[in-house]
Amino acid sequence: MKEKTGSLVWPITLIAIVLIIAGVVGWGIRYSKQPKPQLQVMAVPYQNPQVIYVPQPAQPEPPRVVYVPQGNFVFPDSSYRRLNSNDLLGKTDWELAIGRNEIYARHGRPFVKQYFRDYFRSQSWYSEDTSFTENRLNSVESRNTVFILQEEKRRGSQYSG
């Protein structure tokens, strides 16, 4: 009788070890298949334009200033990203003209043409500054205004003159 009881200990122990290993391995597989959290970025509209300071990594220079427009813009990132021809596709002559002039308007440019003056004065973010000069535009903004104007002239837009 003792021999039969003793002979059952090893198979039961072996089965227990196999089950434990299978459980640990199975848990590891389930854990590794769980979805990783994803970073979600949300754009939140604001009423007034703001200036954010974006520090550059380990440089002795002061942080670069990036104007982040809030509101309805044709080209919301035209103050810090070079526009390309794909950005202009599908835009009407009016949208191109507004998109070009919104770059100036962000800096407070007063407008001579009544339709631009009326449009930008209706925007909550626009604040006219009679001391405006084009020197306020950064190199990306200057390049983008020229780039958009070239497309307007190519199309023969009534707003390009």
MARDREN-503516 format. One record per atom (N, C-alpha, C): residue number from 1; x, y, z. Coordinates in steps of 0.001 Angstrom, whole numbers. Layout:
<atoms>
{resi = NUM px = X py = Y pz = Z} $
...
</atoms>
This chain:
<atoms>
{resi = 1 px = 824 py = -1197 pz = 0} $
{resi = 1 px = 0 py = 0 pz = 0} $
{resi = 1 px = 859 py = 1247 pz = 0} $
{resi = 2 px = 1924 py = 1225 pz = 779} $
{resi = 2 px = 2802 py = 2386 pz = 831} $
{resi = 2 px = 3427 py = 2652 pz = -528} $
{resi = 3 px = 3718 py = 1568 pz = -1217} $
{resi = 3 px = 4364 py = 1720 pz = -2514} $
{resi = 3 px = 3444 py = 2439 pz = -3497} $
{resi = 4 px = 2152 py = 2152 pz = -3477} $
{resi = 4 px = 1204 py = 2806 pz = -4386} $
{resi = 4 px = 1054 py = 4276 pz = -4041} $
{resi = 5 px = 983 py = 4639 pz = -2770} $
{resi = 5 px = 849 py = 6033 pz = -2362} $
{resi = 5 px = 2092 py = 6809 pz = -2753} $
{resi = 6 px = 3256 py = 6223 pz = -2538} $
{resi = 6 px = 4514 py = 6884 pz = -2882} $
{resi = 6 px = 4670 py = 7075 pz = -4370} $
{resi = 7 px = 4149 py = 6159 pz = -5131} $
{resi = 7 px = 4275 py = 6268 pz = -6575} $
{resi = 7 px = 3387 py = 7357 pz = -7149} $
{resi = 8 px = 2358 py = 7785 pz = -6446} $
{resi = 8 px = 1463 py = 8856 pz = -6907} $
{resi = 8 px = 2017 py = 10252 pz = -6618} $
{resi = 9 px = 2928 py = 10384 pz = -5700} $
{resi = 9 px = 3465 py = 11692 pz = -5316} $
{resi = 9 px = 4217 py = 12337 pz = -6472} $
{resi = 10 px = 5054 py = 11580 pz = -7139} $
{resi = 10 px = 5857 py = 12154 pz = -8226} $
{resi = 10 px = 4985 py = 12604 pz = -9404} $
{resi = 11 px = 4048 py = 11834 pz = -9883} $
{resi = 11 px = 3220 py = 12320 pz = -10994} $
{resi = 11 px = 2386 py = 13541 pz = -10597} $
{resi = 12 px = 1865 py = 13553 pz = -9390} $
{resi = 12 px = 1063 py = 14694 pz = -8943} $
{resi = 12 px = 1949 py = 15934 pz = -8835} $
{resi = 13 px = 3139 py = 15780 pz = -8309} $
{resi = 13 px = 4089 py = 16896 pz = -8199} $
{resi = 13 px = 4461 py = 17401 pz = -9586} $
{resi = 14 px = 4720 py = 16501 pz = -10497} $
{resi = 14 px = 5074 py = 16872 pz = -11862} $
{resi = 14 px = 3938 py = 17619 pz = -12543} $
{resi = 15 px = 2718 py = 17151 pz = -12379} $
{resi = 15 px = 1541 py = 17818 pz = -12960} $
{resi = 15 px = 1380 py = 19210 pz = -12354} $
{resi = 16 px = 1583 py = 19331 pz = -11056} $
{resi = 16 px = 1473 py = 20631 pz = -10377} $
{resi = 16 px = 2511 py = 21608 pz = -10914} $
{resi = 17 px = 3740 py = 21147 pz = -11092} $
{resi = 17 px = 4801 py = 22010 pz = -11628} $
{resi = 17 px = 4467 py = 22456 pz = -13045} $
{resi = 18 px = 4001 py = 21547 pz = -13874} $
{resi = 18 px = 3628 py = 21880 pz = -15253} $
{resi = 18 px = 2511 py = 22914 pz = -15263} $
{resi = 19 px = 1505 py = 22739 pz = -14406} $
{resi = 19 px = 390 py = 23694 pz = -14343} $
{resi = 19 px = 855 py = 25071 pz = -13882} $
{resi = 20 px = 1754 py = 25109 pz = -12925} $
{resi = 20 px = 2281 py = 26388 pz = -12439} $
{resi = 20 px = 3046 py = 27095 pz = -13551} $
{resi = 21 px = 3911 py = 26371 pz = -14239} $
{resi = 21 px = 4685 py = 26970 pz = -15347} $
{resi = 21 px = 3750 py = 27446 pz = -16450} $
{resi = 22 px = 2763 py = 26641 pz = -16801} $
{resi = 22 px = 1809 py = 27029 pz = -17845} $
{resi = 22 px = 1035 py = 28269 pz = -17434} $
{resi = 23 px = 679 py = 28369 pz = -16167} $
{resi = 23 px = -40 py = 29539 pz = -15680} $
{resi = 23 px = 805 py = 30796 pz = -15757} $
{resi = 24 px = 2081 py = 30691 pz = -15360} $
{resi = 24 px = 2980 py = 31853 pz = -15416} $
{resi = 24 px = 3211 py = 32274 pz = -16862} $
{resi = 25 px = 3477 py = 31328 pz = -17738} $
{resi = 25 px = 3690 py = 31635 pz = -19148} $
{resi = 25 px = 2423 py = 32215 pz = -19761} $
{resi = 26 px = 1282 py = 31614 pz = -19461} $
{resi = 26 px = 12 py = 32115 pz = -19988} $
{resi = 26 px = -277 py = 33531 pz = -19526} $
{resi = 27 px = -2 py = 33819 pz = -18261} $
{resi = 27 px = -209 py = 35180 pz = -17743} $
{resi = 27 px = 702 py = 36169 pz = -18464} $
{resi = 28 px = 1948 py = 35752 pz = -18692} $
{resi = 28 px = 2894 py = 36633 pz = -19394} $
{resi = 28 px = 2437 py = 36938 pz = -20810} $
{resi = 29 px = 1906 py = 35945 pz = -21491} $
{resi = 29 px = 1408 py = 36161 pz = -22855} $
{resi = 29 px = 212 py = 37099 pz = -22834} $
{resi = 30 px = -715 py = 36871 pz = -21915} $
{resi = 30 px = -1886 py = 37757 pz = -21816} $
{resi = 30 px = -1457 py = 39184 pz = -21494} $
{resi = 31 px = -506 py = 39346 pz = -20594} $
{resi = 31 px = -44 py = 40668 pz = -20186} $
{resi = 31 px = 616 py = 41396 pz = -21355} $
{resi = 32 px = 1429 py = 40659 pz = -22141} $
{resi = 32 px = 2129 py = 41307 pz = -23250} $
{resi = 32 px = 1187 py = 41690 pz = -24380} $
{resi = 33 px = 18 py = 41043 pz = -24464} $
{resi = 33 px = -938 py = 41357 pz = -25521} $
{resi = 33 px = -1879 py = 42487 pz = -25149} $
{resi = 34 px = -1811 py = 42976 pz = -23922} $
{resi = 34 px = -2678 py = 44073 pz = -23526} $
{resi = 34 px = -2284 py = 45324 pz = -24283} $
{resi = 35 px = -3266 py = 46124 pz = -24727} $
{resi = 35 px = -2925 py = 47333 pz = -25483} $
{resi = 35 px = -2161 py = 48320 pz = -24610} $
{resi = 36 px = -1173 py = 48947 pz = -25217} $
{resi = 36 px = -393 py = 49953 pz = -24516} $
{resi = 36 px = -1161 py = 51276 pz = -24560} $
{resi = 37 px = -1069 py = 52082 pz = -23525} $
{resi = 37 px = -1778 py = 53363 pz = -23550} $
{resi = 37 px = -1235 py = 54247 pz = -24663} $
{resi = 38 px = -2121 py = 54930 pz = -25352} $
{resi = 38 px = -1744 py = 55799 pz = -26459} $
{resi = 38 px = -1817 py = 57258 pz = -26003} $
{resi = 39 px = -892 py = 58048 pz = -26494} $
{resi = 39 px = -898 py = 59477 pz = -26212} $
{resi = 39 px = -1959 py = 60123 pz = -27074} $
{resi = 40 px = -2834 py = 60880 pz = -26457} $
{resi = 40 px = -3869 py = 61574 pz = -27204} $
{resi = 40 px = -3636 py = 63067 pz = -27102} $
{resi = 41 px = -3641 py = 63731 pz = -28257} $
{resi = 41 px = -3453 py = 65173 pz = -28302} $
{resi = 41 px = -4759 py = 65787 pz = -28754} $
{resi = 42 px = -5219 py = 66758 pz = -28017} $
{resi = 42 px = -6476 py = 67405 pz = -28361} $
{resi = 42 px = -6233 py = 68889 pz = -28577} $
{resi = 43 px = -6829 py = 69426 pz = -29625} $
{resi = 43 px = -6770 py = 70863 pz = -29873} $
{resi = 43 px = -7931 py = 71505 pz = -29133} $
{resi = 44 px = -7628 py = 72492 pz = -28355} $
{resi = 44 px = -8654 py = 73172 pz = -27581} $
{resi = 44 px = -8735 py = 74611 pz = -28057} $
{resi = 45 px = -9896 py = 75054 pz = -28537} $
{resi = 45 px = -10006 py = 76422 pz = -29022} $
{resi = 45 px = -9991 py = 77430 pz = -27874} $
{resi = 46 px = -9367 py = 78543 pz = -28111} $
{resi = 46 px = -9320 py = 79626 pz = -27146} $
{resi = 46 px = -9839 py = 80893 pz = -27806} $
{resi = 47 px = -10141 py = 81867 pz = -27012} $
{resi = 47 px = -10681 py = 83114 pz = -27535} $
{resi = 47 px = -9592 py = 84087 pz = -27969} $
{resi = 48 px = -8448 py = 84064 pz = -27315} $
{resi = 48 px = -7400 py = 85039 pz = -27596} $
{resi = 48 px = -6125 py = 84330 pz = -28021} $
{resi = 49 px = -5366 py = 84943 pz = -28934} $
{resi = 49 px = -4099 py = 84324 pz = -29314} $
{resi = 49 px = -3136 py = 84334 pz = -28127} $
{resi = 50 px = -2278 py = 83355 pz = -28076} $
{resi = 50 px = -1314 py = 83266 pz = -26994} $
{resi = 50 px = 68 py = 83038 pz = -27574} $
{resi = 51 px = 1071 py = 83336 pz = -26801} $
{resi = 51 px = 2447 py = 83078 pz = -27184} $
{resi = 51 px = 2968 py = 82006 pz = -26253} $
{resi = 52 px = 3545 py = 80946 pz = -26840} $
{resi = 52 px = 4124 py = 79914 pz = -26001} $
{resi = 52 px = 5628 py = 79923 pz = -26239} $
{resi = 53 px = 6364 py = 79694 pz = -25190} $
{resi = 53 px = 7809 py = 79622 pz = -25285} $
{resi = 53 px = 8203 py = 78161 pz = -25327} $
{resi = 54 px = 8888 py = 77782 pz = -26399} $
{resi = 54 px = 9295 py = 76393 pz = -26582} $
{resi = 54 px = 10804 py = 76338 pz = -26375} $
{resi = 55 px = 11259 py = 75804 pz = -25252} $
{resi = 55 px = 12709 py = 75758 pz = -25011} $
{resi = 55 px = 13395 py = 74781 pz = -25953} $
{resi = 56 px = 14564 py = 75152 pz = -26397} $
{resi = 56 px = 15361 py = 74285 pz = -27259} $
{resi = 56 px = 16227 py = 73396 pz = -26366} $
{resi = 57 px = 16491 py = 72172 pz = -26787} $
{resi = 57 px = 17249 py = 71244 pz = -25940} $
{resi = 57 px = 18707 py = 71662 pz = -25775} $
{resi = 58 px = 19125 py = 71833 pz = -24530} $
{resi = 58 px = 20518 py = 72066 pz = -24129} $
{resi = 58 px = 21257 py = 73064 pz = -25004} $
{resi = 59 px = 20682 py = 74228 pz = -25214} $
{resi = 59 px = 21351 py = 75273 pz = -25974} $
{resi = 59 px = 21407 py = 76526 pz = -25127} $
{resi = 60 px = 22479 py = 77285 pz = -25239} $
{resi = 60 px = 22580 py = 78494 pz = -24436} $
{resi = 60 px = 21692 py = 79634 pz = -24947} $
{resi = 61 px = 21117 py = 79472 pz = -26139} $
{resi = 61 px = 20275 py = 80516 pz = -26712} $
{resi = 61 px = 18966 py = 80625 pz = -25951} $
{resi = 62 px = 18336 py = 81811 pz = -26008} $
{resi = 62 px = 17020 py = 81936 pz = -25362} $
{resi = 62 px = 15992 py = 81084 pz = -26097} $
{resi = 63 px = 14878 py = 80743 pz = -25448} $
{resi = 63 px = 13869 py = 79916 pz = -26114} $
{resi = 63 px = 13272 py = 80634 pz = -27312} $
{resi = 64 px = 12871 py = 79858 pz = -28285} $
{resi = 64 px = 12268 py = 80393 pz = -29499} $
{resi = 64 px = 10798 py = 80676 pz = -29217} $
{resi = 65 px = 10289 py = 81737 pz = -29787} $
{resi = 65 px = 8890 py = 82109 pz = -29596} $
{resi = 65 px = 8080 py = 81572 pz = -30763} $
{resi = 66 px = 7024 py = 80854 pz = -30453} $
{resi = 66 px = 6124 py = 80335 pz = -31473} $
{resi = 66 px = 4745 py = 80910 pz = -31203} $
{resi = 67 px = 4177 py = 81561 pz = -32193} $
{resi = 67 px = 2833 py = 82089 pz = -32053} $
{resi = 67 px = 1842 py = 80980 pz = -32356} $
{resi = 68 px = 996 py = 80678 pz = -31417} $
{resi = 68 px = -4 py = 79635 pz = -31610} $
{resi = 68 px = -1353 py = 80328 pz = -31749} $
{resi = 69 px = -1843 py = 80401 pz = -32969} $
{resi = 69 px = -3114 py = 81092 pz = -33168} $
{resi = 69 px = -4274 py = 80254 pz = -32677} $
{resi = 70 px = -5240 py = 80928 pz = -32128} $
{resi = 70 px = -6464 py = 80260 pz = -31745} $
{resi = 70 px = -7608 py = 80984 pz = -32427} $
{resi = 71 px = -8499 py = 80249 pz = -32963} $
{resi = 71 px = -9611 py = 80836 pz = -33697} $
{resi = 71 px = -9722 py = 80141 pz = -35042} $
{resi = 72 px = -10448 py = 80775 pz = -35938} $
{resi = 72 px = -10626 py = 80208 pz = -37274} $
{resi = 72 px = -9576 py = 80799 pz = -38195} $
{resi = 73 px = -8669 py = 79951 pz = -38645} $
{resi = 73 px = -7599 py = 80377 pz = -39536} $
{resi = 73 px = -7582 py = 79478 pz = -40763} $
{resi = 74 px = -7208 py = 80051 pz = -41879} $
{resi = 74 px = -7046 py = 79267 pz = -43105} $
{resi = 74 px = -5798 py = 78395 pz = -42973} $
{resi = 75 px = -4715 py = 79004 pz = -42487} $
{resi = 75 px = -3451 py = 78292 pz = -42285} $
{resi = 75 px = -3001 py = 78517 pz = -40836} $
{resi = 76 px = -3513 py = 77748 pz = -39893} $
{resi = 76 px = -3223 py = 78008 pz = -38481} $
{resi = 76 px = -1758 py = 77885 pz = -38089} $
{resi = 77 px = -973 py = 77137 pz = -38848} $
{resi = 77 px = 428 py = 76938 pz = -38484} $
{resi = 77 px = 1395 py = 77711 pz = -39388} $
{resi = 78 px = 890 py = 78699 pz = -40114} $
{resi = 78 px = 1725 py = 79409 pz = -41086} $
{resi = 78 px = 2752 py = 80337 pz = -40450} $
{resi = 79 px = 2735 py = 80490 pz = -39141} $
{resi = 79 px = 3753 py = 81318 pz = -38505} $
{resi = 79 px = 4988 py = 80507 pz = -38115} $
{resi = 80 px = 4886 py = 79177 pz = -38171} $
{resi = 80 px = 6048 py = 78371 pz = -37804} $
{resi = 80 px = 6298 py = 77179 pz = -38726} $
{resi = 81 px = 5447 py = 76972 pz = -39734} $
{resi = 81 px = 5671 py = 75877 pz = -40691} $
{resi = 81 px = 5618 py = 76415 pz = -42108} $
{resi = 82 px = 6604 py = 76027 pz = -42907} $
{resi = 82 px = 6608 py = 76446 pz = -44313} $
{resi = 82 px = 5468 py = 75751 pz = -45046} $
{resi = 83 px = 4629 py = 76547 pz = -45675} $
{resi = 83 px = 3526 py = 75982 pz = -46449} $
{resi = 83 px = 4065 py = 75388 pz = -47741} $
{resi = 84 px = 3331 py = 74416 pz = -48281} $
{resi = 84 px = 3715 py = 73845 pz = -49569} $
{resi = 84 px = 2493 py = 73853 pz = -50484} $
{resi = 85 px = 2673 py = 73439 pz = -51716} $
{resi = 85 px = 1594 py = 73514 pz = -52704} $
{resi = 85 px = 371 py = 72683 pz = -52296} $
{resi = 86 px = 582 py = 71596 pz = -51564} $
{resi = 86 px = -561 py = 70803 pz = -51096} $
{resi = 86 px = -1447 py = 71593 pz = -50140} $
{resi = 87 px = -844 py = 72486 pz = -49373} $
{resi = 87 px = -1623 py = 73311 pz = -48442} $
{resi = 87 px = -2558 py = 74264 pz = -49187} $
{resi = 88 px = -2182 py = 74644 pz = -50400} $
{resi = 88 px = -2965 py = 75616 pz = -51163} $
{resi = 88 px = -4040 py = 74953 pz = -52028} $
{resi = 89 px = -3911 py = 73651 pz = -52242} $
{resi = 89 px = -4878 py = 72943 pz = -53073} $
{resi = 89 px = -6285 py = 73058 pz = -52497} $
{resi = 90 px = -7243 py = 73308 pz = -53347} $
{resi = 90 px = -8635 py = 73346 pz = -52927} $
{resi = 90 px = -9059 py = 74643 pz = -52261} $
{resi = 91 px = -8146 py = 75574 pz = -52086} $
{resi = 91 px = -8485 py = 76854 pz = -51472} $
{resi = 91 px = -8999 py = 77801 pz = -52555} $
{resi = 92 px = -10020 py = 78576 pz = -52219} $
{resi = 92 px = -10544 py = 79579 pz = -53142} $
{resi = 92 px = -9606 py = 80786 pz = -53143} $
{resi = 93 px = -9801 py = 81683 pz = -54109} $
{resi = 93 px = -9000 py = 82912 pz = -54143} $
{resi = 93 px = -9171 py = 83701 pz = -52849} $
{resi = 94 px = -10401 py = 83757 pz = -52348} $
{resi = 94 px = -10673 py = 84478 pz = -51102} $
{resi = 94 px = -9940 py = 83824 pz = -49922} $
{resi = 95 px = -9966 py = 82490 pz = -49847} $
{resi = 95 px = -9279 py = 81801 pz = -48756} $
{resi = 95 px = -7768 py = 82026 pz = -48808} $
{resi = 96 px = -7216 py = 82039 pz = -50015} $
{resi = 96 px = -5781 py = 82316 pz = -50135} $
{resi = 96 px = -5466 py = 83732 pz = -49667} $
{resi = 97 px = -6289 py = 84685 pz = -50066} $
{resi = 97 px = -6065 py = 86078 pz = -49667} $
{resi = 97 px = -6179 py = 86235 pz = -48151} $
{resi = 98 px = -7189 py = 85616 pz = -47570} $
{resi = 98 px = -7352 py = 85667 pz = -46113} $
{resi = 98 px = -6181 py = 84945 pz = -45438} $
{resi = 99 px = -5803 py = 83792 pz = -45971} $
{resi = 99 px = -4688 py = 83040 pz = -45400} $
{resi = 99 px = -3386 py = 83821 pz = -45431} $
{resi = 100 px = -3143 py = 84533 pz = -46508} $
{resi = 100 px = -1930 py = 85360 pz = -46608} $
{resi = 100 px = -2006 py = 86518 pz = -45618} $
{resi = 101 px = -3140 py = 87188 pz = -45575} $
{resi = 101 px = -3262 py = 88374 pz = -44733} $
{resi = 101 px = -3450 py = 88047 pz = -43248} $
{resi = 102 px = -3869 py = 86831 pz = -42925} $
{resi = 102 px = -3961 py = 86483 pz = -41508} $
{resi = 102 px = -2579 py = 86438 pz = -40871} $
{resi = 103 px = -1565 py = 86161 pz = -41676} $
{resi = 103 px = -192 py = 86191 pz = -41159} $
{resi = 103 px = 133 py = 87602 pz = -40690} $
{resi = 104 px = -210 py = 88597 pz = -41510} $
{resi = 104 px = 8 py = 89997 pz = -41119} $
{resi = 104 px = -907 py = 90381 pz = -39956} $
{resi = 105 px = -2147 py = 89927 pz = -40012} $
{resi = 105 px = -3138 py = 90306 pz = -39001} $
{resi = 105 px = -2745 py = 89817 pz = -37609} $
{resi = 106 px = -2071 py = 88688 pz = -37524} $
{resi = 106 px = -1632 py = 88186 pz = -36217} $
{resi = 106 px = -690 py = 89164 pz = -35536} $
{resi = 107 px = -26 py = 89983 pz = -36347} $
{resi = 107 px = 910 py = 90980 pz = -35819} $
{resi = 107 px = 273 py = 92363 pz = -35730} $
{resi = 108 px = -1017 py = 92467 pz = -36043} $
{resi = 108 px = -1736 py = 93726 pz = -35868} $
{resi = 108 px = -1747 py = 94661 pz = -37061} $
{resi = 109 px = -1389 py = 94179 pz = -38220} $
{resi = 109 px = -1344 py = 95053 pz = -39395} $
{resi = 109 px = -2708 py = 95722 pz = -39633} $
{resi = 110 px = -2729 py = 97049 pz = -39805} $
{resi = 110 px = -3972 py = 97716 pz = -40204} $
{resi = 110 px = -4189 py = 97490 pz = -41708} $
{resi = 111 px = -5412 py = 97271 pz = -42119} $
{resi = 111 px = -5694 py = 96980 pz = -43525} $
{resi = 111 px = -6335 py = 98177 pz = -44208} $
{resi = 112 px = -5860 py = 98448 pz = -45419} $
{resi = 112 px = -6374 py = 99570 pz = -46205} $
{resi = 112 px = -7638 py = 99142 pz = -46955} $
{resi = 113 px = -7592 py = 97959 pz = -47539} $
{resi = 113 px = -8749 py = 97479 pz = -48303} $
{resi = 113 px = -9884 py = 97146 pz = -47349} $
{resi = 114 px = -11043 py = 97702 pz = -47666} $
{resi = 114 px = -12196 py = 97608 pz = -46768} $
{resi = 114 px = -12591 py = 96161 pz = -46477} $
{resi = 115 px = -12574 py = 95293 pz = -47497} $
{resi = 115 px = -13007 py = 93910 pz = -47264} $
{resi = 115 px = -12085 py = 93173 pz = -46316} $
{resi = 116 px = -10778 py = 93458 pz = -46367} $
{resi = 116 px = -9868 py = 92848 pz = -45401} $
{resi = 116 px = -10060 py = 93464 pz = -44013} $
{resi = 117 px = -10208 py = 94772 pz = -43981} $
{resi = 117 px = -10415 py = 95459 pz = -42704} $
{resi = 117 px = -11671 py = 94916 pz = -42012} $
{resi = 118 px = -12767 py = 94812 pz = -42763} $
{resi = 118 px = -14016 py = 94303 pz = -42196} $
{resi = 118 px = -13863 py = 92857 pz = -41710} $
{resi = 119 px = -13203 py = 92047 pz = -42536} $
{resi = 119 px = -13046 py = 90632 pz = -42166} $
{resi = 119 px = -12243 py = 90499 pz = -40872} $
{resi = 120 px = -11076 py = 91124 pz = -40819} $
{resi = 120 px = -10215 py = 90916 pz = -39655} $
{resi = 120 px = -10738 py = 91611 pz = -38400} $
{resi = 121 px = -11398 py = 92716 pz = -38560} $
{resi = 121 px = -12006 py = 93350 pz = -37381} $
{resi = 121 px = -13124 py = 92490 pz = -36798} $
{resi = 122 px = -13692 py = 91605 pz = -37590} $
{resi = 122 px = -14745 py = 90717 pz = -37081} $
{resi = 122 px = -14169 py = 89509 pz = -36341} $
{resi = 123 px = -12855 py = 89333 pz = -36387} $
{resi = 123 px = -12204 py = 88209 pz = -35709} $
{resi = 123 px = -11850 py = 88604 pz = -34274} $
{resi = 124 px = -12214 py = 87784 pz = -33316} $
{resi = 124 px = -11997 py = 88115 pz = -31903} $
{resi = 124 px = -10513 py = 88246 pz = -31548} $
{resi = 125 px = -9647 py = 87579 pz = -32268} $
{resi = 125 px = -8221 py = 87578 pz = -31950} $
{resi = 125 px = -7472 py = 88767 pz = -32538} $
{resi = 126 px = -8088 py = 89473 pz = -33487} $
{resi = 126 px = -7381 py = 90555 pz = -34195} $
{resi = 126 px = -7352 py = 91828 pz = -33365} $
{resi = 127 px = -6171 py = 92413 pz = -33284} $
{resi = 127 px = -6008 py = 93691 pz = -32605} $
{resi = 127 px = -5128 py = 94580 pz = -33479} $
{resi = 128 px = -5708 py = 95611 pz = -34026} $
{resi = 128 px = -4987 py = 96495 pz = -34947} $
{resi = 128 px = -3891 py = 97263 pz = -34207} $
{resi = 129 px = -2726 py = 97360 pz = -34850} $
{resi = 129 px = -1588 py = 98083 pz = -34284} $
{resi = 129 px = -1049 py = 99022 pz = -35360} $
{resi = 130 px = -1248 py = 100315 pz = -35176} $
{resi = 130 px = -836 py = 101297 pz = -36195} $
{resi = 130 px = 679 py = 101391 pz = -36338} $
{resi = 131 px = 1436 py = 100837 pz = -35400} $
{resi = 131 px = 2901 py = 100864 pz = -35514} $
{resi = 131 px = 3451 py = 99601 pz = -36187} $
{resi = 132 px = 2565 py = 98809 pz = -36804} $
{resi = 132 px = 2979 py = 97563 pz = -37463} $
{resi = 132 px = 4027 py = 97833 pz = -38542} $
{resi = 133 px = 5040 py = 96981 pz = -38604} $
{resi = 133 px = 5989 py = 96946 pz = -39729} $
{resi = 133 px = 6190 py = 95485 pz = -40102} $
{resi = 134 px = 6576 py = 95252 pz = -41334} $
{resi = 134 px = 6794 py = 93871 pz = -41793} $
{resi = 134 px = 7988 py = 93223 pz = -41113} $
{resi = 135 px = 8805 py = 94025 pz = -40445} $
{resi = 135 px = 9946 py = 93463 pz = -39700} $
{resi = 135 px = 9493 py = 92559 pz = -38561} $
{resi = 136 px = 8248 py = 92639 pz = -38171} $
{resi = 136 px = 7719 py = 91783 pz = -37097} $
{resi = 136 px = 7564 py = 90339 pz = -37543} $
{resi = 137 px = 7462 py = 90120 pz = -38844} $
{resi = 137 px = 7283 py = 88764 pz = -39357} $
{resi = 137 px = 8596 py = 87996 pz = -39249} $
{resi = 138 px = 8500 py = 86742 pz = -38856} $
{resi = 138 px = 9706 py = 85909 pz = -38855} $
{resi = 138 px = 9958 py = 85414 pz = -40281} $
{resi = 139 px = 11054 py = 84703 pz = -40482} $
{resi = 139 px = 11429 py = 84280 pz = -41835} $
{resi = 139 px = 10412 py = 83318 pz = -42442} $
{resi = 140 px = 9812 py = 82459 pz = -41635} $
{resi = 140 px = 8803 py = 81514 pz = -42144} $
{resi = 140 px = 7562 py = 82277 pz = -42593} $
{resi = 141 px = 7135 py = 83233 pz = -41789} $
{resi = 141 px = 5952 py = 84022 pz = -42138} $
{resi = 141 px = 6187 py = 84826 pz = -43416} $
{resi = 142 px = 7352 py = 85460 pz = -43516} $
{resi = 142 px = 7677 py = 86232 pz = -44730} $
{resi = 142 px = 7665 py = 85328 pz = -45957} $
{resi = 143 px = 8281 py = 84185 pz = -45842} $
{resi = 143 px = 8322 py = 83236 pz = -46959} $
{resi = 143 px = 6913 py = 82775 pz = -47326} $
{resi = 144 px = 6073 py = 82501 pz = -46329} $
{resi = 144 px = 4712 py = 82026 pz = -46606} $
{resi = 144 px = 3852 py = 83091 pz = -47273} $
{resi = 145 px = 4014 py = 84354 pz = -46893} $
{resi = 145 px = 3220 py = 85406 pz = -47551} $
{resi = 145 px = 3599 py = 85511 pz = -49022} $
{resi = 146 px = 4879 py = 85436 pz = -49325} $
{resi = 146 px = 5343 py = 85484 pz = -50721} $
{resi = 146 px = 4848 py = 84261 pz = -51484} $
{resi = 147 px = 4927 py = 83100 pz = -50857} $
{resi = 147 px = 4509 py = 81846 pz = -51485} $
{resi = 147 px = 3021 py = 81880 pz = -51839} $
{resi = 148 px = 2197 py = 82329 pz = -50916} $
{resi = 148 px = 749 py = 82403 pz = -51178} $
{resi = 148 px = 463 py = 83448 pz = -52247} $
{resi = 149 px = 1126 py = 84595 pz = -52174} $
{resi = 149 px = 907 py = 85654 pz = -53161} $
{resi = 149 px = 1277 py = 85180 pz = -54568} $
{resi = 150 px = 2342 py = 84418 pz = -54692} $
{resi = 150 px = 2723 py = 83870 pz = -56001} $
{resi = 150 px = 1596 py = 83012 pz = -56575} $
{resi = 151 px = 975 py = 82194 pz = -55737} $
{resi = 151 px = -131 py = 81353 pz = -56203} $
{resi = 151 px = -1332 py = 82212 pz = -56571} $
{resi = 152 px = -1599 py = 83241 pz = -55779} $
{resi = 152 px = -2715 py = 84139 pz = -56101} $
{resi = 152 px = -2491 py = 84801 pz = -57467} $
{resi = 153 px = -1282 py = 85265 pz = -57708} $
{resi = 153 px = -982 py = 85907 pz = -58997} $
{resi = 153 px = -1046 py = 84903 pz = -60140} $
{resi = 154 px = -566 py = 83694 pz = -59890} $
{resi = 154 px = -641 py = 82665 pz = -60930} $
{resi = 154 px = -2085 py = 82412 pz = -61346} $
{resi = 155 px = -2984 py = 82439 pz = -60393} $
{resi = 155 px = -4412 py = 82222 pz = -60650} $
{resi = 155 px = -5103 py = 83468 pz = -61219} $
{resi = 156 px = -4449 py = 84611 pz = -61094} $
{resi = 156 px = -5091 py = 85847 pz = -61529} $
{resi = 156 px = -6139 py = 86321 pz = -60538} $
{resi = 157 px = -5904 py = 86082 pz = -59267} $
{resi = 157 px = -6862 py = 86433 pz = -58211} $
{resi = 157 px = -7051 py = 87953 pz = -58138} $
{resi = 158 px = -8283 py = 88351 pz = -57924} $
{resi = 158 px = -8597 py = 89787 pz = -57789} $
{resi = 158 px = -8061 py = 90356 pz = -56485} $
{resi = 159 px = -7692 py = 89506 pz = -55533} $
{resi = 159 px = -7214 py = 89966 pz = -54232} $
{resi = 159 px = -5698 py = 90086 pz = -54156} $
{resi = 160 px = -4991 py = 89742 pz = -55218} $
{resi = 160 px = -3526 py = 89726 pz = -55161} $
{resi = 160 px = -2890 py = 91081 pz = -55431} $
{resi = 161 px = -3671 py = 92052 pz = -55770} $
{resi = 161 px = -3069 py = 93363 pz = -56115} $
{resi = 161 px = -3171 py = 94378 pz = -55051} $
</atoms>
